[in-house]
Amino acid sequence: MGNDQSAARQARGESVPFAIWQTGGATEHLGGIYATRRLRQMCPLRPGQLLLDIGCGMGYTACSLAREHGARVVAVDSGARSVAEARGRVARAGLAGQVRVVRADAHDLPCAAGSVDCVIVESVLVFCDAPRVLAEVRRALKPGGFVGANELTLLKPPTPELLRLLAETLSIRTFASDGWRALFAQAGFVDVRAAVSRMRLREQLASHIAVDGLGGYLAAAVRGLADASILSAFINRRMLKAARQYASSVGYGLYAGRKPL
Ligand SMILES: C[S@@+](CC[C@H](N)C(=O)[O-])C[C@H]1O[C@@H](n2cnc3c(N)ncnc32)[C@H](O)[C@@H]1O
């Protein structure tokens, strides 16, 4: 990727090309809607409570938690195009009175201290300075409030090729489950729990089809793959080899913790 392209990306607040998020359609985290449901069960949320969805992407989780659980939602994302997509989804769903989408950085949340009941973060901490974001989450939460995160998790020590794929090409910094739990505990959360899963292609595909429909999902994948920045970065022998290792070495972890009373 040339410097001009990466400078433009940074100006849009994108750590990785937007097209990558698009390749999977409207949800962009491992485990899809099934993982979101499990994460939701780890984080109690009552109707009318204020939920913060950090790195909301296309806004799918924000809309479904508003609709299914009656939450008021502030959805934040640093990417201009993600914010535009999420605002469009909120408007089409008729949820403008319940979900507010704000362009903001996870390291500097647009929330008063102690104002939020629950925070959901799906596949975002890996792109951030995770300790700083978790400190911000703790600041924003009310005492007793919950945080739930779904993050890429190492299942075994990564090979050098895989590390390069994660760090250089995807801008991802991840840990084993113990490492993630330690970060939550160091940020001051208590009752920290983790549930780690392998990637399951069938689950992932079923989620994409449930969310986007088969046609919508295939169209999103084709749009992503037609992006020159993705083709040059990913479709080469080194990356395809690393991608094969990815499936056996990496899964996802659901992490939940509570701010002490
Ligand atoms: C893999 S996508 C996940 C989107 C959504 N949470 C989901 O699971 O469908 C990562 C999202 O995090 C956003 N993001 C990355 N770094 C961020 C930051 N520092 N602050 C806010 N959002 C960020 C990206 O713009 C992108 O929309």
The ligand as a Tripos MOL2 file, in Angstrom:
@<TRIPOS>MOLECULE
LIG
   27    29     1     0     0
SMALL
NO_CHARGES

@<TRIPOS>ATOM
      1 C1        -13.3320   -5.6010   12.7480 C.3       1 LIG1
      2 S1        -14.3400   -4.1740   12.7620 S.3       1 LIG1
      3 C2        -15.5830   -4.6390   13.9490 C.3       1 LIG1
      4 C3        -16.8470   -3.8530   13.7700 C.3       1 LIG1
      5 C4        -18.0140   -4.2760   14.6900 C.3       1 LIG1
      6 N1        -17.6620   -4.1590   16.0850 N.3       1 LIG1
      7 C5        -18.4510   -5.6830   14.3880 C.2       1 LIG1
      8 O1        -18.0650   -6.5970   15.1120 O.co2     1 LIG1
      9 O2        -19.1320   -5.8890   13.3780 O.co2     1 LIG1
     10 C6        -13.3690   -3.0290   13.7030 C.3       1 LIG1
     11 C7        -14.0220   -1.6640   13.8360 C.3       1 LIG1
     12 O3        -13.3160   -0.9400   14.8300 O.3       1 LIG1
     13 C8        -13.1400    0.3880   14.3860 C.3       1 LIG1
     14 N2        -11.9690    0.9370   15.0760 N.ar      1 LIG1
     15 C9        -10.6680    0.5710   14.9280 C.ar      1 LIG1
     16 N3         -9.8920    1.3200   15.7240 N.ar      1 LIG1
     17 C10       -10.7280    2.1580   16.4160 C.ar      1 LIG1
     18 C11       -10.5260    3.1780   17.4040 C.ar      1 LIG1
     19 N4         -9.3070    3.4880   17.8330 N.pl3     1 LIG1
     20 N5        -11.6000    3.8390   17.8690 N.ar      1 LIG1
     21 C12       -12.8590    3.5490   17.4310 C.ar      1 LIG1
     22 N6        -13.1020    2.6020   16.4910 N.ar      1 LIG1
     23 C13       -12.0520    1.9160   15.9910 C.ar      1 LIG1
     24 C14       -12.9500    0.2560   12.8760 C.3       1 LIG1
     25 O4        -13.2220    1.4740   12.2150 O.3       1 LIG1
     26 C15       -13.9670   -0.8470   12.5530 C.3       1 LIG1
     27 O5        -15.2410   -0.3160   12.2920 O.3       1 LIG1
@<TRIPOS>BOND
     1     1     2 1
     2     2     3 1
     3     2    10 1
     4     3     4 1
     5     4     5 1
     6     5     6 1
     7     5     7 1
     8     7     8 2
     9     7     9 1
    10    10    11 1
    11    11    12 1
    12    11    26 1
    13    12    13 1
    14    13    14 1
    15    13    24 1
    16    14    15 ar
    17    14    23 ar
    18    15    16 ar
    19    16    17 ar
    20    17    18 ar
    21    17    23 ar
    22    18    19 1
    23    18    20 ar
    24    20    21 ar
    25    21    22 ar
    26    22    23 ar
    27    24    25 1
    28    24    26 1
    29    26    27 1
@<TRIPOS>SUBSTRUCTURE
     1 LIG1         1 GROUP 0 **** ****
